[in-house]
Amino acid sequence: MYALDTIFGITWHMDKCIDFYERILGMSAVSKSPYWTEFALENGVRFALHPPGDDALCTVNGGWICALRVADLSEIEARLRECGIDVSGRHQIPGGEVITLSDPDGRPVQIMQQF
């Protein structure tokens, strides 16, 4: 049996991404460096940022989309819009609602609330 331990995105803009995830999304970094910045999520899962360097770590022909769960989607959506972040139309998904936006590297990020 597997358990998710870490999900990380390759970033070309570490400082901008740290600012985005901390200031705009309200996440707290547990460690920061130019090579690895990590945020703690519930259930011990780690969400991190890493600069490019190893071709094996750069995705081509697809990739993953990170979906972050929040308790109040309306609150985060309002904060994103106040910060000038382009947010896609809110829509229903099985068991909840979701919005989609892009981080400073252009990666899609989904924010969802479960019902």
Residue pairs with C-beta under 8 A, 6 or more apart in sequence:
4 45
5 44
5 45
5 46
6 45
6 46
6 47
6 48
7 45
7 46
7 47
7 48
7 64
7 66
8 46
8 47
8 48
8 49
8 50
9 17
9 48
9 49
9 50
9 66
9 103
9 105
9 107
10 50
10 51
10 52
10 57
10 58
10 59
10 105
11 17
11 49
11 50
11 51
11 52
11 104
11 105
12 51
12 52
12 105
13 104
13 105
14 34
14 37
14 49
14 51
16 104
16 105
17 37
17 49
17 103
17 104
17 105
18 29
18 32
18 37
18 49
19 104
20 103
20 104
21 27
21 29
21 39
21 47
21 49
21 103
22 28
22 29
23 83
24 79
24 80
24 83
24 85
25 68
25 76
25 111
26 76
26 79
27 39
27 47
28 39
28 40
29 37
29 38
29 39
30 38
30 39
30 40
31 37
31 38
34 51
35 50
35 51
36 48
36 49
36 50
37 48
37 49
38 46
38 47
38 48
38 49
39 46
39 47
39 48
40 46
40 47
41 47
41 68
42 69
47 66
47 68
50 57
52 58
65 108
65 109
65 110
66 107
66 109
66 110
67 98
67 109
67 110
67 111
67 112
68 109
68 110
68 111
68 112
69 112
69 113
69 114
70 76
70 111
70 112
70 113
71 113
72 113
73 90
73 97
73 98
73 99
73 111
73 112
73 113
76 111
77 87
77 90
77 99
77 111
80 87
80 99
80 101
80 111
81 87
85 101
86 101
86 102
87 99
87 100
87 101
88 99
88 100
88 101
89 99
90 97
90 98
90 99
91 97
91 98
93 112
95 114
95 115
96 112
96 113
96 114
96 115
97 112
97 113
97 115
98 110
98 111
98 112
98 113
99 110
99 111
99 112
100 108
100 109
100 110
100 111
101 108
101 109
101 111
102 108
102 109
103 109
